[in-house]
Amino acid sequence: MSVAVFNARHRRTGTLWEGRYKACLVGDERYVLTCQRYIELNPVRARITDDPLMYRSSSCAAHLGQRAGSLLTPHPAWLALDADPSRRATLWRSLLDEALPNEQLAEIREYLQQQRALWPRRLPRDGGSQDPPLRGHTPCAPPLKAGK
């Protein structure tokens, strides 16, 4: 299907993909699951579906054990939720049933927009150093505030 056909069918104009792809380095495993929840809950926030499991283009079904033969490689932080796959899926489902707090949404979006490393600077590591130990990467400053 061409963009013109898609636009005509959905009564819209412009390019199919708005803006450039953006990525954000996640420098702490505590944030991996938050970012994973952010991604899997995107279709719910966009009002595409009420249940992230029903969104076919999501990794949610694989994480909940509902998609056999998935090519997904689970992150160690997700596997660490529970050793038992059934209990892990139940725990993940309970996390997906809770909306992310607005503060976390804003923080993820702010770092993503500026393509900066997402790191909990307020949680010192290794005796007080606030710089993330990211091998091969220079730590990024917190995101710039609008107007600065």
TIRO-2110 file (N, C-alpha, C; in Angstrom, 1 decimal):
// TIRO-2110
0.9, -1.2, 0.0, N, 1, A
0.0, 0.0, 0.0, CA, 1, A
0.9, 1.2, 0.0, C, 1, A
0.6, 2.2, -0.9, N, 2, A
1.4, 3.4, -0.9, CA, 2, A
0.9, 4.4, 0.1, C, 2, A
1.8, 5.4, 0.4, N, 3, A
1.5, 6.4, 1.3, CA, 3, A
0.2, 7.2, 0.9, C, 3, A
0.1, 7.5, -0.4, N, 4, A
-1.0, 8.2, -1.0, CA, 4, A
-2.3, 7.4, -0.7, C, 4, A
-2.3, 6.1, -0.9, N, 5, A
-3.5, 5.3, -0.7, CA, 5, A
-3.8, 5.3, 0.8, C, 5, A
-2.8, 5.1, 1.7, N, 6, A
-3.0, 5.1, 3.1, CA, 6, A
-3.6, 6.4, 3.6, C, 6, A
-3.0, 7.5, 3.1, N, 7, A
-3.5, 8.9, 3.4, CA, 7, A
-5.0, 9.1, 3.0, C, 7, A
-5.3, 8.6, 1.8, N, 8, A
-6.7, 8.8, 1.3, CA, 8, A
-7.6, 8.0, 2.1, C, 8, A
-7.2, 6.7, 2.5, N, 9, A
-8.1, 5.9, 3.2, CA, 9, A
-8.4, 6.4, 4.6, C, 9, A
-7.3, 7.0, 5.2, N, 10, A
-7.5, 7.5, 6.6, CA, 10, A
-7.6, 9.0, 6.7, C, 10, A
-7.9, 9.7, 5.5, N, 11, A
-8.2, 11.1, 5.5, CA, 11, A
-7.1, 11.9, 6.2, C, 11, A
-5.9, 11.7, 5.8, N, 12, A
-4.7, 12.4, 6.3, CA, 12, A
-3.8, 12.8, 5.2, C, 12, A
-2.8, 13.7, 5.6, N, 13, A
-1.9, 14.2, 4.6, CA, 13, A
-0.5, 14.0, 5.2, C, 13, A
0.5, 14.2, 4.3, N, 14, A
1.9, 14.2, 4.8, CA, 14, A
2.6, 12.9, 4.7, C, 14, A
3.8, 12.8, 5.2, N, 15, A
4.6, 11.6, 5.2, CA, 15, A
4.0, 10.6, 6.1, C, 15, A
4.3, 9.3, 5.9, N, 16, A
3.7, 8.3, 6.8, CA, 16, A
4.4, 8.3, 8.1, C, 16, A
5.7, 8.6, 8.1, N, 17, A
6.4, 8.6, 9.4, CA, 17, A
6.8, 10.1, 9.7, C, 17, A
6.4, 10.6, 10.7, N, 18, A
6.7, 12.0, 11.1, CA, 18, A
8.0, 12.1, 11.8, C, 18, A
8.9, 12.8, 11.3, N, 19, A
10.2, 13.0, 11.9, CA, 19, A
11.2, 11.8, 11.9, C, 19, A
12.4, 12.0, 12.4, N, 20, A
13.4, 11.0, 12.4, CA, 20, A
13.2, 10.0, 13.5, C, 20, A
13.8, 8.8, 13.3, N, 21, A
13.8, 7.8, 14.3, CA, 21, A
14.7, 8.3, 15.4, C, 21, A
14.3, 8.1, 16.6, N, 22, A
15.0, 8.6, 17.8, CA, 22, A
15.3, 7.4, 18.7, C, 22, A
16.5, 7.4, 19.3, N, 23, A
16.9, 6.3, 20.2, CA, 23, A
17.5, 7.0, 21.5, C, 23, A
17.4, 6.2, 22.5, N, 24, A
18.0, 6.7, 23.8, CA, 24, A
18.7, 5.5, 24.5, C, 24, A
19.9, 5.7, 24.8, N, 25, A
20.7, 4.7, 25.5, CA, 25, A
20.2, 4.6, 27.0, C, 25, A
19.8, 3.4, 27.4, N, 26, A
19.4, 3.2, 28.8, CA, 26, A
20.5, 2.6, 29.6, C, 26, A
21.0, 3.4, 30.5, N, 27, A
22.2, 3.1, 31.2, CA, 27, A
22.1, 2.4, 32.5, C, 27, A
20.9, 1.9, 32.8, N, 28, A
20.7, 1.3, 34.1, CA, 28, A
19.6, 0.2, 33.9, C, 28, A
19.8, -1.0, 34.4, N, 29, A
18.8, -2.0, 34.3, CA, 29, A
17.5, -1.7, 35.0, C, 29, A
17.6, -0.8, 36.0, N, 30, A
16.3, -0.5, 36.7, CA, 30, A
15.4, 0.3, 35.7, C, 30, A
16.0, 0.9, 34.7, N, 31, A
15.2, 1.7, 33.8, CA, 31, A
14.8, 0.8, 32.6, C, 31, A
15.4, -0.3, 32.4, N, 32, A
15.1, -1.1, 31.2, CA, 32, A
13.6, -1.5, 31.2, C, 32, A
13.1, -2.0, 32.4, N, 33, A
11.7, -2.5, 32.5, CA, 33, A
10.8, -1.3, 32.4, C, 33, A
11.2, -0.1, 32.9, N, 34, A
10.3, 1.1, 32.7, CA, 34, A
10.2, 1.4, 31.3, C, 34, A
11.3, 1.4, 30.5, N, 35, A
11.2, 1.7, 29.1, CA, 35, A
10.5, 0.6, 28.3, C, 35, A
10.6, -0.6, 28.7, N, 36, A
9.9, -1.7, 28.1, CA, 36, A
8.4, -1.5, 28.3, C, 36, A
8.0, -1.1, 29.5, N, 37, A
6.6, -0.8, 29.8, CA, 37, A
6.1, 0.4, 29.0, C, 37, A
6.9, 1.4, 28.9, N, 38, A
6.6, 2.6, 28.1, CA, 38, A
6.3, 2.2, 26.7, C, 38, A
7.1, 1.3, 26.1, N, 39, A
7.0, 0.9, 24.7, CA, 39, A
5.7, 0.0, 24.5, C, 39, A
5.5, -0.9, 25.4, N, 40, A
4.4, -1.8, 25.3, CA, 40, A
3.1, -1.2, 25.6, C, 40, A
3.1, -0.1, 26.4, N, 41, A
1.9, 0.7, 26.7, CA, 41, A
1.6, 1.8, 25.7, C, 41, A
2.5, 2.0, 24.7, N, 42, A
2.3, 3.1, 23.7, CA, 42, A
0.9, 2.9, 23.0, C, 42, A
0.5, 1.8, 22.5, N, 43, A
-0.7, 1.6, 21.8, CA, 43, A
-1.9, 2.0, 22.7, C, 43, A
-1.8, 1.8, 24.0, N, 44, A
-2.9, 2.1, 24.9, CA, 44, A
-3.0, 3.6, 25.1, C, 44, A
-1.8, 4.2, 25.3, N, 45, A
-1.8, 5.7, 25.4, CA, 45, A
-2.3, 6.4, 24.2, C, 45, A
-2.0, 5.8, 23.0, N, 46, A
-2.4, 6.3, 21.7, CA, 46, A
-3.9, 6.0, 21.4, C, 46, A
-4.5, 5.3, 22.3, N, 47, A
-5.9, 4.9, 22.2, CA, 47, A
-6.2, 4.0, 20.9, C, 47, A
-5.2, 3.2, 20.6, N, 48, A
-5.3, 2.2, 19.5, CA, 48, A
-6.0, 1.0, 20.0, C, 48, A
-5.7, 0.7, 21.3, N, 49, A
-6.3, -0.5, 21.9, CA, 49, A
-6.4, -0.2, 23.4, C, 49, A
-7.3, -1.0, 24.1, N, 50, A
-7.4, -0.9, 25.5, CA, 50, A
-6.5, -1.9, 26.2, C, 50, A
-6.0, -2.8, 25.4, N, 51, A
-5.2, -3.9, 26.0, CA, 51, A
-3.9, -4.1, 25.2, C, 51, A
-2.7, -3.8, 25.7, N, 52, A
-1.5, -3.9, 24.9, CA, 52, A
-1.3, -5.3, 24.3, C, 52, A
-1.8, -6.3, 24.9, N, 53, A
-1.7, -7.7, 24.4, CA, 53, A
-2.4, -7.8, 23.0, C, 53, A
-3.4, -7.0, 22.8, N, 54, A
-4.2, -7.1, 21.5, CA, 54, A
-3.5, -6.3, 20.3, C, 54, A
-2.4, -5.6, 20.6, N, 55, A
-1.7, -4.9, 19.6, CA, 55, A
-0.7, -5.8, 18.9, C, 55, A
-0.9, -6.2, 17.7, N, 56, A
-0.1, -7.3, 17.1, CA, 56, A
1.3, -6.9, 16.8, C, 56, A
1.6, -5.6, 16.7, N, 57, A
3.0, -5.2, 16.4, CA, 57, A
3.8, -5.0, 17.7, C, 57, A
3.3, -5.5, 18.8, N, 58, A
4.0, -5.3, 20.1, CA, 58, A
4.7, -6.6, 20.5, C, 58, A
5.7, -6.4, 21.4, N, 59, A
6.4, -7.5, 22.0, CA, 59, A
5.6, -8.1, 23.2, C, 59, A
4.5, -7.4, 23.5, N, 60, A
3.7, -7.8, 24.7, CA, 60, A
3.3, -9.2, 24.7, C, 60, A
2.8, -9.7, 23.6, N, 61, A
2.3, -11.1, 23.5, CA, 61, A
3.4, -12.1, 23.8, C, 61, A
4.6, -11.8, 23.3, N, 62, A
5.7, -12.7, 23.5, CA, 62, A
6.1, -12.7, 25.0, C, 62, A
6.1, -11.5, 25.6, N, 63, A
6.5, -11.3, 27.0, CA, 63, A
5.4, -12.0, 27.9, C, 63, A
4.2, -12.1, 27.5, N, 64, A
3.1, -12.7, 28.3, CA, 64, A
3.0, -14.2, 27.9, C, 64, A
3.8, -14.7, 27.1, N, 65, A
3.8, -16.1, 26.7, CA, 65, A
2.6, -16.5, 25.8, C, 65, A
2.1, -15.5, 25.1, N, 66, A
1.0, -15.7, 24.2, CA, 66, A
1.4, -15.8, 22.7, C, 66, A
2.7, -15.7, 22.4, N, 67, A
3.1, -15.8, 21.0, CA, 67, A
4.2, -16.8, 21.0, C, 67, A
3.8, -18.0, 20.4, N, 68, A
4.8, -19.1, 20.3, CA, 68, A
5.8, -18.8, 19.2, C, 68, A
7.0, -19.2, 19.3, N, 69, A
8.0, -19.1, 18.3, CA, 69, A
8.5, -17.6, 18.1, C, 69, A
8.4, -16.8, 19.1, N, 70, A
8.8, -15.4, 19.0, CA, 70, A
10.3, -15.4, 18.8, C, 70, A
10.8, -14.5, 18.0, N, 71, A
12.2, -14.2, 17.8, CA, 71, A
12.8, -13.3, 18.8, C, 71, A
12.0, -12.8, 19.7, N, 72, A
12.4, -11.9, 20.8, CA, 72, A
13.4, -12.5, 21.7, C, 72, A
14.4, -11.8, 22.0, N, 73, A
15.4, -12.2, 23.0, CA, 73, A
15.1, -11.4, 24.2, C, 73, A
14.6, -12.0, 25.3, N, 74, A
14.2, -11.3, 26.5, CA, 74, A
15.5, -10.7, 27.2, C, 74, A
15.3, -9.5, 27.7, N, 75, A
16.4, -8.8, 28.4, CA, 75, A
16.6, -9.5, 29.8, C, 75, A
17.8, -9.6, 30.2, N, 76, A
18.0, -10.2, 31.5, CA, 76, A
17.3, -9.6, 32.7, C, 76, A
17.0, -8.3, 32.6, N, 77, A
16.2, -7.6, 33.7, CA, 77, A
14.8, -8.1, 33.7, C, 77, A
14.2, -8.4, 32.5, N, 78, A
12.9, -9.0, 32.4, CA, 78, A
12.9, -10.4, 32.9, C, 78, A
13.9, -11.2, 32.5, N, 79, A
14.0, -12.6, 33.0, CA, 79, A
14.1, -12.7, 34.5, C, 79, A
14.8, -11.6, 35.1, N, 80, A
15.0, -11.6, 36.5, CA, 80, A
13.7, -11.3, 37.3, C, 80, A
12.6, -11.0, 36.7, N, 81, A
11.4, -10.8, 37.4, CA, 81, A
11.0, -12.0, 38.2, C, 81, A
11.1, -13.2, 37.6, N, 82, A
10.8, -14.5, 38.2, CA, 82, A
11.4, -15.6, 37.4, C, 82, A
11.9, -16.6, 38.0, N, 83, A
12.5, -17.8, 37.3, CA, 83, A
11.4, -18.6, 36.5, C, 83, A
10.2, -18.6, 37.1, N, 84, A
9.1, -19.3, 36.5, CA, 84, A
8.4, -18.5, 35.4, C, 84, A
8.4, -18.9, 34.1, N, 85, A
7.8, -18.1, 33.1, CA, 85, A
6.3, -17.7, 33.3, C, 85, A
5.6, -18.6, 33.9, N, 86, A
4.2, -18.3, 34.1, CA, 86, A
4.0, -17.2, 35.2, C, 86, A
4.8, -17.3, 36.3, N, 87, A
4.7, -16.2, 37.3, CA, 87, A
5.3, -14.9, 36.7, C, 87, A
6.4, -15.0, 35.9, N, 88, A
6.9, -13.8, 35.3, CA, 88, A
5.9, -13.1, 34.4, C, 88, A
5.2, -13.9, 33.6, N, 89, A
4.2, -13.3, 32.7, CA, 89, A
3.1, -12.7, 33.6, C, 89, A
2.7, -13.3, 34.7, N, 90, A
1.6, -12.7, 35.5, CA, 90, A
2.1, -11.4, 36.1, C, 90, A
3.3, -11.4, 36.6, N, 91, A
3.9, -10.2, 37.2, CA, 91, A
4.0, -9.1, 36.1, C, 91, A
4.4, -9.5, 34.9, N, 92, A
4.5, -8.4, 33.9, CA, 92, A
3.2, -7.9, 33.5, C, 92, A
2.2, -8.8, 33.5, N, 93, A
0.8, -8.3, 33.2, CA, 93, A
0.3, -7.3, 34.2, C, 93, A
0.6, -7.6, 35.5, N, 94, A
0.2, -6.7, 36.5, CA, 94, A
0.9, -5.3, 36.4, C, 94, A
2.2, -5.3, 35.9, N, 95, A
2.9, -4.1, 35.7, CA, 95, A
2.3, -3.3, 34.5, C, 95, A
1.8, -4.1, 33.5, N, 96, A
1.2, -3.4, 32.3, CA, 96, A
-0.2, -2.9, 32.7, C, 96, A
-0.8, -3.4, 33.7, N, 97, A
-2.1, -3.0, 34.1, CA, 97, A
-2.1, -1.6, 34.8, C, 97, A
-0.9, -1.2, 35.2, N, 98, A
-0.7, 0.1, 35.8, CA, 98, A
-0.1, 1.1, 34.8, C, 98, A
-0.7, 2.2, 34.8, N, 99, A
-0.1, 3.3, 33.9, CA, 99, A
1.2, 3.8, 34.5, C, 99, A
2.1, 4.2, 33.6, N, 100, A
3.3, 4.8, 34.1, CA, 100, A
3.0, 6.2, 34.7, C, 100, A
3.6, 6.5, 35.8, N, 101, A
3.4, 7.9, 36.3, CA, 101, A
3.8, 9.0, 35.3, C, 101, A
3.1, 10.1, 35.3, N, 102, A
3.3, 11.2, 34.4, CA, 102, A
4.8, 11.6, 34.5, C, 102, A
5.4, 11.6, 35.7, N, 103, A
6.8, 12.0, 35.8, CA, 103, A
7.7, 11.1, 35.0, C, 103, A
7.5, 9.8, 35.0, N, 104, A
8.3, 8.9, 34.3, CA, 104, A
8.1, 9.1, 32.8, C, 104, A
6.8, 9.3, 32.3, N, 105, A
6.6, 9.5, 30.9, CA, 105, A
7.3, 10.7, 30.4, C, 105, A
7.2, 11.8, 31.2, N, 106, A
7.9, 13.0, 30.8, CA, 106, A
9.4, 12.9, 30.8, C, 106, A
10.0, 12.1, 31.7, N, 107, A
11.4, 11.9, 31.8, CA, 107, A
11.9, 11.1, 30.5, C, 107, A
11.2, 10.0, 30.2, N, 108, A
11.6, 9.2, 29.1, CA, 108, A
11.4, 10.0, 27.8, C, 108, A
10.4, 10.7, 27.6, N, 109, A
10.2, 11.5, 26.4, CA, 109, A
11.2, 12.6, 26.3, C, 109, A
11.6, 13.2, 27.4, N, 110, A
12.6, 14.3, 27.4, CA, 110, A
13.9, 13.8, 26.9, C, 110, A
14.4, 12.7, 27.5, N, 111, A
15.6, 12.1, 27.2, CA, 111, A
15.6, 11.6, 25.7, C, 111, A
14.5, 10.9, 25.3, N, 112, A
14.4, 10.4, 24.0, CA, 112, A
14.4, 11.5, 22.9, C, 112, A
13.7, 12.6, 23.2, N, 113, A
13.7, 13.7, 22.2, CA, 113, A
15.1, 14.3, 22.0, C, 113, A
15.9, 14.3, 23.0, N, 114, A
17.3, 14.8, 22.9, CA, 114, A
18.3, 13.7, 22.6, C, 114, A
17.8, 12.5, 22.5, N, 115, A
18.7, 11.4, 22.3, CA, 115, A
19.9, 11.3, 23.2, C, 115, A
19.6, 11.4, 24.5, N, 116, A
20.6, 11.4, 25.6, CA, 116, A
20.4, 10.1, 26.4, C, 116, A
21.5, 9.7, 27.0, N, 117, A
21.4, 8.5, 27.9, CA, 117, A
20.4, 8.7, 29.0, C, 117, A
19.6, 7.7, 29.2, N, 118, A
18.6, 7.7, 30.3, CA, 118, A
19.3, 7.0, 31.5, C, 118, A
19.6, 7.8, 32.5, N, 119, A
20.3, 7.3, 33.6, CA, 119, A
19.8, 8.0, 34.9, C, 119, A
19.6, 7.2, 36.0, N, 120, A
19.1, 7.8, 37.2, CA, 120, A
20.2, 8.6, 37.9, C, 120, A
20.4, 9.9, 37.5, N, 121, A
21.4, 10.7, 38.1, CA, 121, A
21.2, 10.9, 39.6, C, 121, A
20.0, 10.8, 40.1, N, 122, A
19.8, 11.1, 41.5, CA, 122, A
20.1, 9.9, 42.3, C, 122, A
20.6, 8.8, 41.7, N, 123, A
21.0, 7.6, 42.4, CA, 123, A
22.5, 7.3, 42.2, C, 123, A
23.3, 7.9, 43.1, N, 124, A
24.8, 7.8, 43.0, CA, 124, A
25.2, 6.3, 43.0, C, 124, A
26.3, 6.0, 42.2, N, 125, A
26.8, 4.7, 42.1, CA, 125, A
28.3, 4.7, 42.5, C, 125, A
28.8, 3.6, 43.0, N, 126, A
30.2, 3.5, 43.3, CA, 126, A
30.8, 4.6, 44.2, C, 126, A
30.2, 4.7, 45.3, N, 127, A
30.8, 5.7, 46.3, CA, 127, A
30.4, 7.1, 46.0, C, 127, A
29.4, 7.4, 45.3, N, 128, A
28.9, 8.7, 45.1, CA, 128, A
29.1, 9.3, 43.7, C, 128, A
29.8, 8.6, 42.8, N, 129, A
29.9, 9.1, 41.4, CA, 129, A
28.6, 9.1, 40.8, C, 129, A
28.2, 10.2, 40.1, N, 130, A
26.9, 10.3, 39.5, CA, 130, A
27.0, 10.0, 38.0, C, 130, A
28.1, 9.7, 37.5, N, 131, A
28.3, 9.4, 36.1, CA, 131, A
28.1, 8.0, 35.8, C, 131, A
27.3, 7.6, 34.8, N, 132, A
27.0, 6.2, 34.5, CA, 132, A
28.2, 5.5, 34.0, C, 132, A
28.5, 4.2, 34.5, N, 133, A
29.6, 3.5, 34.0, CA, 133, A
29.2, 2.8, 32.6, C, 133, A
29.1, 3.6, 31.6, N, 134, A
28.7, 3.1, 30.3, CA, 134, A
30.0, 2.9, 29.4, C, 134, A
30.5, 1.7, 29.3, N, 135, A
31.7, 1.4, 28.5, CA, 135, A
31.6, 2.0, 27.1, C, 135, A
32.6, 2.8, 26.7, N, 136, A
32.6, 3.3, 25.4, CA, 136, A
31.7, 4.5, 25.1, C, 136, A
31.0, 4.9, 26.1, N, 137, A
30.1, 6.1, 25.9, CA, 137, A
30.4, 7.2, 26.9, C, 137, A
30.4, 8.4, 26.5, N, 138, A
30.6, 9.5, 27.3, CA, 138, A
29.2, 9.8, 28.0, C, 138, A
29.2, 9.9, 29.4, N, 139, A
28.0, 10.2, 30.0, CA, 139, A
27.3, 11.5, 29.5, C, 139, A
26.1, 11.5, 29.4, N, 140, A
25.3, 12.7, 28.9, CA, 140, A
24.8, 13.5, 30.1, C, 140, A
24.7, 14.7, 29.9, N, 141, A
24.1, 15.6, 30.9, CA, 141, A
22.6, 15.4, 30.9, C, 141, A
21.9, 15.8, 32.0, N, 142, A
20.5, 15.7, 32.0, CA, 142, A
19.9, 16.5, 30.8, C, 142, A
18.7, 16.2, 30.4, N, 143, A
18.2, 16.9, 29.2, CA, 143, A
18.1, 18.4, 29.4, C, 143, A
18.2, 19.1, 28.3, N, 144, A
18.1, 20.5, 28.4, CA, 144, A
16.7, 20.9, 28.6, C, 144, A
16.4, 21.9, 29.4, N, 145, A
15.1, 22.4, 29.6, CA, 145, A
14.7, 23.3, 28.4, C, 145, A
13.5, 23.4, 28.1, N, 146, A
13.0, 24.2, 27.0, CA, 146, A
13.4, 25.7, 27.3, C, 146, A
13.8, 26.4, 26.2, N, 147, A
14.2, 27.7, 26.3, CA, 147, A
15.6, 28.0, 26.8, C, 147, A
16.4, 26.9, 26.9, N, 148, A
17.8, 27.1, 27.4, CA, 148, A
18.8, 26.7, 26.3, C, 148, A
END
